[in-house]
Amino acid sequence: MVNRFRGRRFGRVLAASLGALAALATSSLSACSEGGGTPPTAAPRTGITPPAASEALSSASLSTSLIQLIEIERAQVSPNTIDPCWLVNRSIYLASQRIDGITAEFTFTYTSFGRTVTKNFVEQVRDGIVEEPLPGQATNLIRLTNGLDVGFEVPDADSPIRGLLQLVMTSGRTRVVLAQSTLTELPER
């Protein structure tokens, strides 16, 4: 009985969250700072073009309104960290304060000491460090960052960092990827 209740609750929460977020999916997105990365695959840095009222929201526009990886910095928090800057929908962030299981899953691939390295991190959305909004940032998005410790496998200075960010909701054994965003951050020249 408990598992069935949790499953129904998860379904109701997920349906309510997605329904509310679909209404917010047409906002524009900004970048953390100038230069560095190539535009994320989920949406261009110039923003999202709102669909016509009669058109259904595409999964790409809904995805980018939920989460977007906008910058990957090196060694900002400490010398052995990768520090992603990302936007998350305000409704998702607020829900994460009350509901366990809303996570941001990061995957970074880069070169360290000449070897290809892939690092995976799972962070609670609520544990992201809130940053000041960017000029022109949509009000339904919150800008967050994390200092993710890569240990001794720090990225080479001349290595691009490829990042994948997934927004995941988990309840019991059920895991749903709600949205994802990718970005390749090029080394500074």
HELIX and SHEET records of a PDB file:
HELIX    1   1 VAL A    2  ALA A   23  1                                  22    
HELIX    2   2 SER A   59  LEU A   66  1                                   8    
HELIX    3   3 ARG A   90  ARG A   98  1                                   9    
HELIX    4   4 VAL A  125  ASP A  127  5                                   3    
SHEET    1   A 4 ILE A  67  ARG A  74  0                                        
SHEET    2   A 4 THR A  81  ASN A  89 -1                                        
SHEET    3   A 4 LEU A 141  THR A 145 -1                                        
SHEET    4   A 4 ILE A 129  VAL A 130 -1                                        
SHEET    1   B 3 ILE A  67  ARG A  74  0                                        
SHEET    2   B 3 THR A  81  ASN A  89 -1                                        
SHEET    3   B 3 LEU A 148  ASP A 149 -1                                        
SHEET    1   C 4 ARG A 115  GLN A 124  0                                        
SHEET    2   C 4 ILE A 102  SER A 112 -1                                        
SHEET    3   C 4 ILE A 161  SER A 171 -1                                        
SHEET    4   C 4 THR A 174  GLU A 185 -1                                        
END                                                                             
